[in-house]
Amino acid sequence: MDIKLVRDNARERMKGFCAICKECNGVWCAGQVPGMGGTGSGETFKRNHEKLKDVKVVLRTLHSVKEPKLDCELFGEKLSFPAMVAPITGAKFNMGGYVTDEEYSEDIVLGAVDAGTIAMIGDTGDHNCYDSGIKYLKMTGGKGIAIIKPRENSEIIDRIRKAEEAGAIAVGVDVDGAGLITMKLFGQPVGPKSLEDLKELVNSTNLPFIVKGILSPDEARLCVEAGAAAIVVSNHGGRCLNETLSAIEVLEDIVKEVGDEIIVLADGSVREGVDILKYLALGAKAVLVGRPIIWGSVGGRREGVQTVLEGLKTQLFQSMILTGTADVNKVDISRIRKV
């Protein structure tokens, strides 16, 4: 299976939900939430794409970097390259229903392991989605991370216990899901978390706790104060609030504020391996990949997910050689320019 076959299959199977555009810029799918697009006019989704494109890498070919180091370690787990599968659910109402949520969970958890990395399983209004993810985490001995919607703390803690029983590497809450339309449609309240709420959640488990959906240095500082192990700089793919900043715009400032005290991850419009290098150069330790993984599952199931991840890894390897970058753990800002 190759990436062209995966994308061609996905395009046919996701008609009306995703056109698998040559340039995935959020234009075709604008406003499709539920669905694959950005909320409102889709400007935040579009901005994620545009601002990432405004970061360019600096070509370097006079050096000795021929076999760059791609592997890294996060939460005690060795990864073949610094990319993980983002937490996504709602196969029926977001992706068109070619795969079920259980099949999607199977594909991402097992496909990620096949590629030498891990997946984050997600949570939504349909309880079966989270339970499906937990099922496949158990199957792999816990090779993955459970990310939970910002529900009432008692409900989150119940889900943390399930993740613990499955042997999950880490747990977390995607606080940027506080205004998700899909949760409202299921009649399940979600909302912001106070510092005290966050401290309660962090202290409820011995697992590393991740806060996903941070876009400002001051909230990153609150996560450090709460004792979180990591944050994900993210605006939820532009699917919650229109007219927000993109992760790539605020990442450097957040890393300057807390990067020595907490693990900083990031996501937003990662489509090629060179995009990973951009995020690393701005201080992220790893990235989350979303939309291409959906294409992988729909277009080729478990093997399709592995194919997508292996393709990103190969592209990152090439990008590192052509920028003189020797180690993913030591990428500095001189590798890029903002235009």
DAUR-V529956 format. One record per pair of residues at least 6 apart in sequence whose ideal C-beta (glycine too) atoms are under 8 Angstrom apart, sorted by the first residue. I is the first residue (numbers start at 0). J is the second residue. If there is no record, write none. Layout:
i:I j:J
i:I j:J
This chain:
i:0 j:299
i:0 j:302
i:0 j:303
i:0 j:306
i:1 j:306
i:2 j:306
i:2 j:307
i:2 j:310
i:4 j:298
i:4 j:299
i:5 j:294
i:5 j:295
i:5 j:298
i:5 j:299
i:5 j:303
i:5 j:306
i:5 j:307
i:6 j:19
i:6 j:294
i:6 j:298
i:7 j:298
i:8 j:297
i:8 j:298
i:8 j:299
i:8 j:303
i:9 j:17
i:9 j:19
i:9 j:293
i:9 j:294
i:9 j:295
i:9 j:297
i:9 j:298
i:9 j:303
i:10 j:17
i:10 j:18
i:10 j:19
i:10 j:298
i:12 j:95
i:12 j:97
i:12 j:297
i:12 j:298
i:13 j:19
i:13 j:35
i:13 j:94
i:13 j:95
i:13 j:97
i:13 j:294
i:13 j:297
i:14 j:95
i:15 j:95
i:16 j:28
i:16 j:31
i:16 j:34
i:16 j:35
i:16 j:93
i:16 j:94
i:16 j:95
i:17 j:28
i:17 j:35
i:17 j:94
i:17 j:95
i:17 j:290
i:17 j:293
i:17 j:294
i:18 j:27
i:18 j:28
i:19 j:294
i:20 j:26
i:20 j:27
i:22 j:48
i:23 j:48
i:23 j:268
i:23 j:270
i:23 j:290
i:24 j:45
i:24 j:48
i:24 j:49
i:25 j:36
i:25 j:37
i:25 j:41
i:25 j:44
i:25 j:45
i:25 j:47
i:25 j:48
i:25 j:237
i:26 j:41
i:26 j:45
i:27 j:36
i:28 j:34
i:28 j:35
i:28 j:36
i:28 j:37
i:28 j:41
i:28 j:44
i:29 j:36
i:29 j:37
i:29 j:40
i:29 j:41
i:29 j:44
i:29 j:45
i:30 j:36
i:30 j:37
i:30 j:38
i:30 j:39
i:30 j:40
i:30 j:41
i:32 j:38
i:32 j:180
i:32 j:181
i:32 j:238
i:33 j:89
i:33 j:92
i:33 j:93
i:33 j:180
i:33 j:181
i:33 j:184
i:34 j:92
i:34 j:93
i:35 j:93
i:35 j:94
i:35 j:290
i:35 j:293
i:36 j:44
i:36 j:238
i:37 j:43
i:37 j:44
i:37 j:45
i:37 j:236
i:37 j:237
i:37 j:238
i:37 j:241
i:38 j:44
i:38 j:180
i:38 j:237
i:38 j:238
i:38 j:239
i:38 j:240
i:38 j:241
i:39 j:241
i:39 j:242
i:40 j:241
i:41 j:237
i:41 j:241
i:42 j:237
i:42 j:241
i:42 j:242
i:43 j:234
i:43 j:237
i:43 j:240
i:43 j:241
i:43 j:242
i:43 j:243
i:43 j:245
i:44 j:236
i:44 j:237
i:44 j:238
i:45 j:237
i:46 j:237
i:46 j:243
i:46 j:244
i:46 j:245
i:47 j:234
i:47 j:236
i:47 j:237
i:47 j:245
i:47 j:246
i:47 j:247
i:47 j:267
i:47 j:268
i:48 j:268
i:50 j:245
i:50 j:247
i:50 j:248
i:51 j:245
i:51 j:247
i:51 j:267
i:51 j:268
i:51 j:274
i:51 j:277
i:53 j:337
i:53 j:338
i:54 j:247
i:54 j:277
i:54 j:281
i:54 j:335
i:54 j:336
i:54 j:337
i:54 j:338
i:55 j:335
i:55 j:336
i:55 j:337
i:55 j:338
i:56 j:273
i:56 j:276
i:56 j:277
i:56 j:280
i:56 j:318
i:56 j:321
i:56 j:322
i:56 j:334
i:56 j:335
i:56 j:336
i:57 j:322
i:57 j:333
i:57 j:334
i:57 j:335
i:57 j:336
i:58 j:321
i:58 j:322
i:59 j:321
i:59 j:322
i:59 j:323
i:60 j:321
i:60 j:323
i:61 j:323
i:62 j:323
i:64 j:319
i:64 j:320
i:64 j:323
i:64 j:324
i:64 j:325
i:65 j:320
i:67 j:316
i:67 j:319
i:67 j:320
i:67 j:324
i:67 j:325
i:67 j:326
i:67 j:327
i:68 j:325
i:68 j:326
i:68 j:327
i:68 j:328
i:69 j:79
i:69 j:80
i:69 j:81
i:69 j:312
i:69 j:315
i:69 j:316
i:69 j:319
i:69 j:327
i:70 j:77
i:70 j:78
i:70 j:79
i:70 j:80
i:70 j:115
i:70 j:327
i:71 j:77
i:71 j:78
i:71 j:80
i:71 j:81
i:71 j:284
i:71 j:285
i:71 j:327
i:71 j:328
i:72 j:78
i:73 j:81
i:73 j:83
i:73 j:262
i:73 j:284
i:73 j:285
i:74 j:144
i:74 j:168
i:74 j:169
i:74 j:207
i:74 j:228
i:74 j:229
i:74 j:262
i:75 j:168
i:76 j:117
i:76 j:142
i:76 j:168
i:78 j:115
i:78 j:116
i:78 j:117
i:78 j:285
i:79 j:114
i:79 j:115
i:79 j:116
i:79 j:312
i:80 j:115
i:80 j:116
i:80 j:275
i:80 j:311
i:80 j:312
i:80 j:315
i:80 j:327
i:81 j:275
i:81 j:279
i:81 j:283
i:81 j:284
i:81 j:285
i:81 j:286
i:81 j:327
i:82 j:116
i:82 j:269
i:82 j:275
i:82 j:285
i:82 j:286
i:82 j:287
i:82 j:288
i:82 j:308
i:82 j:311
i:82 j:312
i:82 j:315
i:83 j:111
i:83 j:116
i:83 j:117
i:83 j:118
i:83 j:119
i:83 j:144
i:83 j:264
i:83 j:285
i:83 j:286
i:83 j:287
i:83 j:288
i:84 j:107
i:84 j:110
i:84 j:111
i:84 j:116
i:84 j:117
i:84 j:118
i:84 j:119
i:84 j:287
i:84 j:288
i:84 j:289
i:84 j:292
i:84 j:304
i:84 j:308
i:85 j:119
i:85 j:266
i:85 j:287
i:85 j:288
i:85 j:289
i:85 j:292
i:86 j:119
i:86 j:120
i:86 j:121
i:86 j:122
i:86 j:144
i:86 j:146
i:86 j:173
i:86 j:211
i:86 j:287
i:87 j:93
i:87 j:103
i:87 j:107
i:87 j:121
i:87 j:289
i:87 j:292
i:87 j:293
i:88 j:100
i:88 j:103
i:88 j:121
i:88 j:122
i:88 j:123
i:88 j:125
i:88 j:128
i:88 j:129
i:88 j:132
i:89 j:100
i:89 j:123
i:89 j:125
i:89 j:128
i:89 j:181
i:90 j:96
i:90 j:97
i:90 j:98
i:90 j:99
i:90 j:100
i:90 j:102
i:90 j:103
i:91 j:99
i:91 j:100
i:92 j:181
i:93 j:181
i:94 j:103
i:94 j:293
i:94 j:297
i:95 j:297
i:97 j:297
i:98 j:106
i:98 j:296
i:98 j:297
i:98 j:300
i:100 j:125
i:100 j:127
i:100 j:128
i:100 j:131
i:101 j:127
i:101 j:131
i:101 j:134
i:102 j:296
i:102 j:300
i:103 j:131
i:103 j:296
i:104 j:120
i:104 j:128
i:104 j:131
i:104 j:132
i:104 j:134
i:104 j:135
i:105 j:131
i:105 j:135
i:105 j:301
i:106 j:295
i:106 j:296
i:106 j:300
i:106 j:301
i:106 j:303
i:106 j:304
i:107 j:118
i:107 j:120
i:107 j:292
i:107 j:296
i:107 j:304
i:108 j:118
i:108 j:120
i:108 j:132
i:108 j:135
i:108 j:136
i:108 j:138
i:108 j:139
i:108 j:142
i:108 j:143
i:109 j:135
i:109 j:138
i:109 j:139
i:109 j:301
i:109 j:304
i:110 j:118
i:110 j:295
i:110 j:296
i:110 j:300
i:110 j:301
i:110 j:302
i:110 j:303
i:110 j:304
i:110 j:305
i:110 j:308
i:111 j:117
i:111 j:118
i:111 j:142
i:111 j:143
i:111 j:304
i:111 j:305
i:111 j:308
i:112 j:139
i:112 j:142
i:113 j:301
i:113 j:302
i:113 j:304
i:113 j:305
i:114 j:304
i:114 j:305
i:114 j:308
i:114 j:309
i:114 j:312
i:115 j:312
i:116 j:308
i:117 j:142
i:117 j:143
i:117 j:144
i:117 j:168
i:118 j:143
i:118 j:144
i:119 j:143
i:119 j:144
i:119 j:145
i:119 j:146
i:119 j:171
i:119 j:287
i:120 j:129
i:120 j:131
i:120 j:132
i:120 j:133
i:120 j:135
i:120 j:136
i:120 j:143
i:120 j:144
i:120 j:145
i:120 j:146
i:121 j:128
i:121 j:129
i:121 j:132
i:121 j:146
i:121 j:173
i:122 j:128
i:122 j:129
i:122 j:145
i:122 j:146
i:122 j:147
i:122 j:148
i:122 j:158
i:123 j:129
i:123 j:148
i:123 j:181
i:123 j:182
i:123 j:185
i:124 j:181
i:124 j:182
i:124 j:184
i:124 j:185
i:124 j:186
i:124 j:187
i:125 j:185
i:129 j:145
i:129 j:147
i:129 j:158
i:129 j:161
i:130 j:161
i:132 j:143
i:132 j:145
i:133 j:145
i:133 j:161
i:133 j:162
i:133 j:165
i:135 j:143
i:136 j:142
i:136 j:143
i:136 j:145
i:136 j:162
i:136 j:165
i:136 j:166
i:136 j:167
i:137 j:164
i:137 j:165
i:137 j:166
i:140 j:166
i:141 j:165
i:141 j:166
i:141 j:167
i:141 j:168
i:142 j:168
i:143 j:167
i:143 j:168
i:144 j:167
i:144 j:168
i:144 j:169
i:144 j:170
i:144 j:171
i:144 j:209
i:145 j:158
i:145 j:159
i:145 j:161
i:145 j:162
i:145 j:165
i:145 j:167
i:145 j:169
i:145 j:170
i:145 j:171
i:146 j:170
i:146 j:171
i:146 j:172
i:146 j:173
i:146 j:209
i:146 j:211
i:147 j:155
i:147 j:158
i:147 j:159
i:147 j:170
i:147 j:171
i:147 j:172
i:147 j:173
i:148 j:155
i:148 j:172
i:148 j:173
i:148 j:176
i:148 j:179
i:148 j:182
i:148 j:187
i:148 j:189
i:149 j:155
i:149 j:172
i:149 j:173
i:149 j:174
i:149 j:176
i:149 j:177
i:149 j:189
i:149 j:190
i:149 j:191
i:149 j:192
i:150 j:187
i:150 j:188
i:150 j:189
i:151 j:188
i:152 j:196
i:152 j:199
i:152 j:200
i:155 j:172
i:155 j:200
i:156 j:200
i:156 j:203
i:159 j:170
i:159 j:200
i:159 j:203
i:159 j:204
i:159 j:206
i:162 j:170
i:162 j:206
i:163 j:170
i:163 j:204
i:163 j:206
i:167 j:206
i:168 j:206
i:168 j:207
i:169 j:206
i:169 j:207
i:169 j:208
i:169 j:209
i:169 j:228
i:169 j:229
i:170 j:204
i:170 j:206
i:170 j:207
i:170 j:208
i:170 j:209
i:171 j:208
i:171 j:209
i:171 j:210
i:171 j:211
i:171 j:227
i:171 j:229
i:171 j:231
i:172 j:192
i:172 j:200
i:172 j:209
i:172 j:210
i:172 j:211
i:173 j:211
i:173 j:212
i:173 j:231
i:173 j:233
i:173 j:235
i:174 j:191
i:174 j:192
i:174 j:210
i:174 j:211
i:174 j:212
i:174 j:213
i:175 j:211
i:175 j:212
i:175 j:214
i:175 j:233
i:175 j:234
i:175 j:235
i:175 j:239
i:176 j:182
i:176 j:189
i:176 j:212
i:176 j:235
i:176 j:239
i:177 j:189
i:177 j:190
i:177 j:191
i:177 j:212
i:177 j:239
i:178 j:189
i:178 j:239
i:178 j:240
i:179 j:189
i:179 j:235
i:179 j:238
i:179 j:239
i:182 j:188
i:182 j:189
i:192 j:200
i:194 j:221
i:194 j:224
i:194 j:225
i:197 j:210
i:197 j:221
i:197 j:222
i:197 j:225
i:197 j:227
i:198 j:225
i:198 j:226
i:200 j:208
i:201 j:208
i:201 j:225
i:201 j:226
i:201 j:227
i:202 j:226
i:207 j:228
i:207 j:229
i:208 j:226
i:208 j:227
i:208 j:228
i:208 j:229
i:209 j:227
i:209 j:228
i:209 j:229
i:209 j:230
i:209 j:231
i:209 j:264
i:210 j:222
i:210 j:225
i:210 j:227
i:210 j:229
i:210 j:230
i:210 j:231
i:211 j:230
i:211 j:231
i:211 j:233
i:212 j:231
i:212 j:233
i:212 j:234
i:212 j:235
i:213 j:219
i:213 j:222
i:213 j:230
i:213 j:231
i:213 j:232
i:213 j:233
i:213 j:253
i:214 j:232
i:214 j:233
i:214 j:234
i:214 j:243
i:214 j:244
i:214 j:246
i:214 j:249
i:215 j:249
i:215 j:253
i:216 j:249
i:216 j:252
i:216 j:253
i:216 j:255
i:216 j:256
i:216 j:257
i:219 j:230
i:219 j:232
i:219 j:253
i:219 j:256
i:219 j:257
i:219 j:261
i:219 j:263
i:220 j:256
i:220 j:257
i:222 j:230
i:222 j:257
i:222 j:261
i:223 j:257
i:223 j:260
i:223 j:261
i:227 j:261
i:228 j:261
i:228 j:262
i:229 j:261
i:229 j:262
i:229 j:263
i:229 j:264
i:230 j:253
i:230 j:257
i:230 j:261
i:230 j:262
i:230 j:263
i:230 j:264
i:231 j:264
i:231 j:265
i:231 j:266
i:231 j:287
i:232 j:246
i:232 j:249
i:232 j:250
i:232 j:253
i:232 j:263
i:232 j:264
i:232 j:265
i:232 j:266
i:232 j:283
i:233 j:246
i:233 j:265
i:233 j:266
i:233 j:267
i:233 j:287
i:234 j:240
i:234 j:243
i:234 j:244
i:234 j:245
i:234 j:246
i:234 j:267
i:236 j:266
i:236 j:267
i:236 j:289
i:236 j:290
i:237 j:243
i:245 j:267
i:245 j:268
i:246 j:265
i:246 j:266
i:246 j:267
i:247 j:265
i:247 j:267
i:247 j:277
i:247 j:278
i:247 j:281
i:250 j:263
i:250 j:265
i:250 j:278
i:250 j:281
i:250 j:282
i:250 j:283
i:251 j:281
i:251 j:282
i:251 j:332
i:253 j:263
i:253 j:282
i:254 j:263
i:254 j:281
i:254 j:282
i:254 j:283
i:255 j:282
i:257 j:263
i:258 j:282
i:262 j:284
i:263 j:282
i:263 j:283
i:263 j:284
i:264 j:283
i:264 j:284
i:264 j:285
i:264 j:286
i:264 j:287
i:265 j:278
i:265 j:281
i:265 j:283
i:265 j:286
i:265 j:287
i:266 j:286
i:266 j:287
i:266 j:288
i:266 j:289
i:268 j:274
i:269 j:275
i:269 j:278
i:269 j:286
i:269 j:287
i:269 j:288
i:269 j:289
i:269 j:291
i:269 j:311
i:270 j:290
i:270 j:291
i:271 j:311
i:271 j:314
i:272 j:310
i:272 j:311
i:272 j:312
i:272 j:313
i:272 j:314
i:272 j:315
i:272 j:316
i:272 j:317
i:272 j:318
i:273 j:314
i:273 j:315
i:273 j:318
i:274 j:286
i:275 j:286
i:275 j:311
i:275 j:315
i:275 j:318
i:276 j:315
i:276 j:318
i:276 j:319
i:276 j:322
i:276 j:324
i:276 j:330
i:276 j:334
i:276 j:335
i:277 j:335
i:278 j:286
i:279 j:286
i:279 j:327
i:279 j:330
i:280 j:330
i:280 j:331
i:280 j:332
i:280 j:333
i:280 j:334
i:280 j:335
i:281 j:332
i:281 j:335
i:282 j:332
i:288 j:307
i:288 j:308
i:288 j:311
i:291 j:307
i:291 j:311
i:292 j:304
i:292 j:307
i:292 j:308
i:294 j:303
i:294 j:307
i:295 j:303
i:295 j:304
i:295 j:305
i:295 j:306
i:295 j:307
i:295 j:308
i:296 j:303
i:296 j:304
i:297 j:303
i:299 j:306
i:315 j:327
i:318 j:324
i:319 j:325
i:319 j:327
i:322 j:334
i:323 j:334
i:324 j:330
i:324 j:334
